[in-house]
């Protein structure tokens, strides 16, 4: 993840859904960033489930930080 994408995640502009796809806050993410995403907007995640982001934390981030 780039520094810019990480900053946008931290500020609720680019959160991750429980299926590891990227959500995008309306009007807060420049086209230059969205054009760099693959069409599925999915993250590359580790093959081992115990190394993936936990769905509980992803859900918390969406409910408390996401500006979408």
QUIRA-V198388 format. One record per pair of residues at least 24 apart in sequence whose ideal C-beta (glycine too) atoms are under 6 Angstrom apart, sorted by the first residue. I is the first residue (numbers start at 0). J is the second residue. D is the distance in whole Angstrom. If there is no record, write none. Layout:
BEGIN
I/J/D
I/J/D
END
This chain:
BEGIN
11/64/4
11/65/5
11/66/4
14/60/5
14/61/5
14/65/5
15/57/5
17/54/5
17/57/5
19/44/5
22/67/6
24/66/4
24/67/4
END
